[in-house]
Amino acid sequence: MKDRIVMIHGMWGGGWYWEYYRRYFEEKGYQCDTPTLRYHDISPGDLPDPQLSTTSLLEYAQDLQELIYGYDEKPILMGHSMGGLIAQILAARGLAKALVLLTPASPSGINALTYSVVKSFWSVLTQWGFWRKSNQLSYKASSYAMLHRVPEPERKALYEKFVHESGRAAFEIGFWLMDLKRASRVDASQVTCPVLVVAGAEDRITPASVVEKVSRRYSLSTYRKFDNHAHWVVGEPGWEEIAKFTAEWIEGSDKT
């Protein structure tokens, strides 16, 4: 059995959205865990737990830290979007053998509020007190921000699986300067494992220009931008190309 990979999903998602990657890597002999973040394990359309509204990135990270403590060895952490930021937080705590960041949200210190990012989150940001409310993007907003490389009707079916997300977590990522807890802070000097950072050239919610800045933070980092890809690299057409590159990188990092 090869290494264990913990796949960490992003906003509005669940462990379900690693379906393609999980199957791909399990066929290669990896043991893959796809945990669902706190308060995300509900049926689409159900009202969220009231506590989700103010759930912090640090609480998501703490839950995963406890999961990792139950393993015999450090796993490879693979995170997508917000899950990529949580993976960075955990790696800075010394909990990763290697780190795979797929179109990741950025830690504090990086200005990620580009035009396309603000447009993606506009319906959330224009709600007064969004930092203490749960939120969910409309189909139109999700299509613009994350799913524009996913064809219909797959896009609609995918959107219908999304659940609500924490306004607190969104605030901690986008407005880190005002966050007294510094929840999105990552001490890059403490990330000593190999890091792969993947960007999509057409990504609007975590633009490639921002993702590249994430890569520059880490001394053992490999950066790769994929043309003809956007944010949903875990399932949009051509995801196999990125999964293959990632698998080859993981195998290479094991030999260094």
C-alpha positions in Angstrom: 0.0 0.0 0.0 1.3 3.4 -0.9 1.0 6.6 1.1 -2.3 7.8 2.5 -3.8 10.9 0.9 -6.2 13.1 2.8 -8.3 15.1 0.3 -9.7 18.3 1.7 -12.7 19.9 -0.1 -13.4 23.6 -0.4 -16.4 25.9 0.1 -19.9 24.7 -0.3 -18.6 21.2 -1.0 -18.2 17.8 0.7 -16.0 14.8 0.5 -18.2 13.6 -2.4 -16.5 16.0 -4.9 -13.3 14.0 -4.8 -15.0 11.1 -6.6 -12.8 11.2 -9.7 -9.5 11.9 -7.9 -10.2 9.3 -5.2 -10.9 6.6 -7.8 -7.8 7.6 -9.8 -5.4 7.5 -6.9 -6.9 4.4 -5.3 -6.3 2.6 -8.5 -2.7 3.6 -8.2 -2.5 2.0 -4.7 -3.0 5.0 -2.5 -5.3 5.0 0.5 -7.6 8.0 0.1 -9.6 9.7 2.8 -12.2 12.3 1.8 -13.5 13.9 5.1 -16.4 16.3 5.0 -15.9 19.5 6.9 -17.8 20.4 10.0 -21.6 21.1 9.3 -21.2 20.2 5.6 -22.6 16.7 5.9 -26.2 17.5 5.2 -28.5 16.9 2.3 -28.5 19.6 -0.4 -31.4 22.0 0.2 -31.5 21.4 3.9 -31.1 24.4 6.2 -27.6 24.6 7.6 -26.7 24.2 11.3 -26.9 27.7 12.8 -23.3 27.2 14.1 -22.0 27.0 10.6 -22.4 30.8 10.2 -19.5 31.6 12.6 -17.3 28.5 12.1 -13.7 29.4 11.6 -11.0 28.0 9.4 -9.2 27.1 12.6 -12.1 24.8 13.6 -12.0 23.1 10.3 -8.3 22.6 10.7 -8.6 21.4 14.2 -11.1 18.6 13.2 -8.7 17.5 10.5 -5.7 17.6 12.8 -7.5 15.2 15.2 -8.1 12.9 12.2 -4.5 13.0 11.2 -3.3 12.3 14.8 -5.1 8.9 14.4 -2.8 7.8 11.6 0.5 5.9 12.0 2.3 8.1 9.6 2.0 11.6 8.2 -0.3 11.7 5.1 -0.1 13.6 1.9 -2.5 16.5 2.2 -4.3 17.4 -1.0 -6.5 20.5 -0.8 -8.8 22.2 -3.3 -9.7 25.9 -3.0 -10.5 26.7 0.7 -9.3 23.1 1.3 -5.9 24.1 -0.1 -5.6 26.8 2.5 -6.6 24.5 5.3 -4.0 22.0 4.0 -1.4 24.8 4.3 -2.4 25.5 7.9 -2.0 21.9 8.7 1.3 21.6 6.9 2.7 24.5 9.0 1.9 22.4 12.0 4.1 19.6 10.7 1.3 17.3 9.8 2.0 16.6 6.1 4.5 14.4 4.3 3.8 16.3 1.1 1.3 19.0 0.1 -0.8 19.2 -3.1 -2.6 22.5 -3.5 -5.2 22.5 -6.3 -6.3 26.1 -7.2 -5.9 27.0 -3.5 -7.2 29.9 -1.5 -4.4 32.1 -0.4 -3.2 32.6 3.2 -3.0 36.0 4.9 -0.4 38.4 3.4 -1.5 37.9 -0.2 -4.1 40.3 -1.7 -6.5 38.0 -3.4 -9.4 40.4 -4.0 -9.1 40.8 -7.8 -12.0 42.0 -9.9 -13.1 38.4 -10.7 -12.8 37.3 -7.1 -15.0 40.2 -5.9 -17.5 39.5 -8.7 -17.6 35.8 -7.7 -18.4 36.7 -4.1 -20.5 39.8 -4.8 -23.8 38.3 -3.6 -22.1 37.3 -0.3 -20.1 40.5 0.3 -23.2 42.7 -0.2 -25.0 41.1 2.7 -24.4 43.2 5.8 -22.9 41.1 8.5 -22.0 38.3 6.0 -19.2 37.3 8.4 -21.7 35.9 10.9 -24.1 34.3 8.3 -24.0 31.2 6.3 -24.1 31.7 2.5 -24.6 29.9 -0.7 -23.9 31.1 -4.2 -26.6 31.2 -6.9 -26.3 29.0 -9.9 -25.4 32.0 -12.0 -22.7 33.0 -9.6 -21.3 29.5 -9.3 -21.2 29.1 -13.0 -19.2 32.3 -13.3 -16.9 31.7 -10.4 -16.2 28.0 -10.5 -18.0 25.9 -13.0 -17.7 27.6 -16.4 -15.5 24.9 -17.8 -18.1 22.2 -16.8 -20.6 21.5 -19.5 -24.3 21.3 -19.1 -26.1 19.3 -17.8 -23.2 18.2 -15.5 -22.9 21.7 -14.2 -26.5 21.9 -13.0 -26.2 18.4 -11.4 -23.0 19.5 -9.6 -24.5 22.7 -8.4 -27.4 20.9 -6.9 -25.0 19.1 -4.5 -23.6 22.3 -3.0 -24.5 23.2 0.6 -24.1 26.4 2.7 -20.7 27.8 3.8 -19.4 29.7 6.8 -19.5 33.5 6.4 -16.8 33.6 9.1 -14.4 31.5 7.0 -15.1 33.7 3.9 -14.2 36.7 6.0 -11.0 35.2 7.3 -9.8 34.4 3.8 -10.8 37.6 2.1 -10.4 40.2 4.9 -7.5 38.8 6.8 -6.2 42.3 7.7 -9.3 42.8 9.9 -9.3 39.3 11.4 -7.9 39.6 14.9 -7.5 35.8 15.2 -5.3 35.7 12.1 -7.0 32.5 11.2 -5.7 32.3 7.6 -2.1 32.9 8.7 0.5 30.3 7.6 4.1 30.4 8.8 5.7 29.4 5.5 9.0 28.7 7.3 7.3 25.8 9.1 6.3 24.1 5.8 9.3 21.9 5.2 7.7 19.2 3.0 7.5 19.3 -0.8 4.7 21.4 -2.1 2.9 21.2 -5.5 0.8 24.2 -6.4 -1.6 23.9 -9.4 -3.4 26.9 -11.1 -6.0 27.1 -13.8 -5.3 29.7 -16.4 -9.1 30.5 -16.6 -9.8 30.4 -12.9 -11.8 33.3 -11.6 -12.3 32.7 -7.9 -8.6 31.8 -7.2 -6.8 33.4 -10.2 -3.6 32.0 -11.4 -1.8 35.2 -10.6 -2.7 34.8 -7.0 -2.0 31.1 -6.9 1.5 31.7 -8.2 2.1 34.0 -5.2 1.1 31.1 -2.9 3.7 28.9 -4.6 6.4 31.5 -4.1 6.0 31.3 -0.3 7.4 27.8 0.0 11.0 26.8 -0.5 10.3 23.3 -1.8 7.5 24.3 -4.2 6.7 23.3 -7.7 4.2 25.5 -9.6 2.3 24.5 -12.6 -0.4 26.5 -14.5 -2.7 24.5 -16.8 -4.2 26.2 -19.8 -7.8 25.4 -20.7 -8.6 24.8 -17.0 -10.5 26.9 -14.5 -11.3 26.4 -10.8 -13.0 23.0 -10.8 -9.9 21.0 -11.6 -11.2 18.1 -9.6 -13.9 17.3 -12.2 -14.0 19.6 -15.2 -13.1 18.1 -18.6 -9.5 17.2 -18.8 -9.1 16.7 -15.0 -7.2 13.5 -15.8 -4.3 15.6 -17.2 -3.9 17.3 -13.8 -4.4 14.1 -11.8 -1.7 12.4 -13.9 0.8 15.3 -13.4 0.0 15.2 -9.7 0.6 11.5 -9.4 3.9 11.8 -11.2 4.9 14.6 -8.9 4.0 12.6 -5.8 6.0 9.7 -7.0 9.0 12.0 -7.8 8.8 13.7 -4.4 9.0 10.3 -2.7 12.5 9.8 -4.3 13.9 13.1 -3.2 
